Amino acid sequence: MTAPVNKPISEENLNRFKEYFLSKNGSWGHLHLVLGNQNIKDNHVRAAKESALMANDMEAHILCDILLTLSKSQRMKISKQAVLW
């Protein structure tokens, strides 16, 4: 189940996504499928989570857990915010 549409994303979580994005030179790494290509459905997040686990990218794996608690609109907000980083 995802979060309500209008609930704000915590600064802590937003900063965590920003740090990951910047550490991957703006490519989103294992989160590219979800946040780079804006495939924001739960099944896309789960696929990215599995990919991150297989590659031992534990930060991406944890970020996928966070994404699964967010609404689709919150996921889009993170994706769109990246152009400002």
N, C-alpha and C positions, 0 to 999 in steps of 0.2 A: 504494500500500500504506500502511496506517495503522499507527500505533505500537501496542505492546502495551497491553492494557487497564489494567494497574495502574501503568504508568510515571507518575511525578509530572510535572506541568507545571512548567517552569522559572519561577522568580520573575520573571526578565526578560520572558518571554513573557506571563505573567499580568499583570504591570504594564503591558505594552504594550496588552493588550486593555482593561484598566481605564482607561487614559488615553484610548483611543479612545472607549470607552463614555461616559465623563464629558464628553468634548469634543462629543458628539452629544446632550447633555442627557438621557442615559439612554434613547436610542431605538435605538442600535446602527447608525444610518446604513445603509450598504450591506450591513452584516452582519445586518440585521434578519431577513431570510428564514431565515438559519442559526441565529443565536444568540437572536434575539427570539422567533421562532416554533418554535424547536427542530427545524427540518428539517436534520438533521445528516449526511445522506448526502453522499458525495463529489460527486454531480451537483448537489446544492444549493449546495455550496461553490463549485464551478466556475461556476455561474450567478451567484452573488454576486460572484465575482472578475471576471467579464466585465462585470457591471453597474458595478462600481467602476472598472474600466478605462475604460469608455465615459464615465463621469462625471468622469474624471481624479482620482479619490480614491485616490491611490497608497498611502496608509497602509492602507486597507481591502484593496486589492489584495495588499499584502505580508502582511497578517494572514490572508488566504485561503490564501496559500502555506503559512503556518504551520499553519493549520487542517488542511490536506491531509496534514501529517505527523503529526497527532494521531489518536488512536483516537476512536471515537464517544463512548465514556464520558468521555474528556477534554474533548471538545467540549461535552458536556452539563454537565460540571463548570464550565466557563467561563460557560455560559449561566445556570446556577443561582447562581453566585457573584455575578453582577451585582446581585442584590437586596440584597446587603450593601454595595454601593458607593454 
